[in-house]
Amino acid sequence: MERRPAIAVIAPSILTALGMKSILEKIIPMAEVEVFNDVHALEESGMERYFHFFTAAPLFVRHSALFRPYRRRVILLAGGSVPPELADMRRLNILRSEEELVRDIMHMHRSVHHDAHDPAPDASAAQGPVLSAREAEVLALIARGHINKEIAQRLGIGLTTVISHRRNLMEKLGIRSVSGLTLYAVTRGYVEADEL
């Protein structure tokens, strides 16, 4: 028996994830839609079997190394703007109505199958300096209240490397305080406000 194509929905909010699952099942009834509220369960299920990953933008940023091989399959779920380095990715604004989401998904589906790569970035996407993947990870951890030593341990890098990334972030963004970096991270989609 042939297996149905699988889609993964990964979001920390179960309401967002179940709502997205419901919409996808209506649009693509032949697909098996699975919901995950963390990436560890997704990873254990075997990521190679999914042909699309609908994931919250902060989860994608936080686990960019895990998603890197599957980047072309990822569709970001964002509440408006996303970090500038993600502006080239396909995304859905989860604050839109169900009808608009269905239309956006259908548009994406048509453009993918007509060899058009990514839809044009949202006009609402935040403009600003482009951060490297590592800088984005460091910024997210700073915003969540981690100190340099904890960041180094979590990312498996040296303390001086964290300090260097932190200095580069402050220089690039023109921000001189942790509270300023936190505000920037929340407003640009690097972290959700409820993660703080």
PEMO-V426947 format. One record per residue. SS is DSSP state (H for helix, E for strand, L for the rest). Layout:
SS
SS
This chain:
L
L
L
L
L
E
E
E
E
E
L
L
L
H
H
H
H
H
H
H
H
H
H
H
H
H
H
L
L
L
L
E
E
E
E
E
L
L
H
H
H
H
H
H
H
L
H
H
H
E
E
E
E
E
E
E
H
H
H
H
H
H
L
H
H
H
H
H
H
H
H
H
H
E
E
E
E
E
L
L
L
L
L
H
H
H
L
L
L
L
E
E
E
L
L
L
L
H
H
H
H
H
H
H
H
H
H
H
H
H
H
H
H
L
L
L
L
L
L
L
L
L
L
L
L
L
L
L
L
L
L
L
H
H
H
H
H
H
H
H
H
H
H
L
L
L
L
H
H
H
H
H
H
H
H
L
L
L
H
H
H
H
H
H
H
H
H
H
H
H
H
H
H
L
L
L
L
H
H
H
H
H
H
H
H
H
H
L
L
L
L
L
H
H
H
L
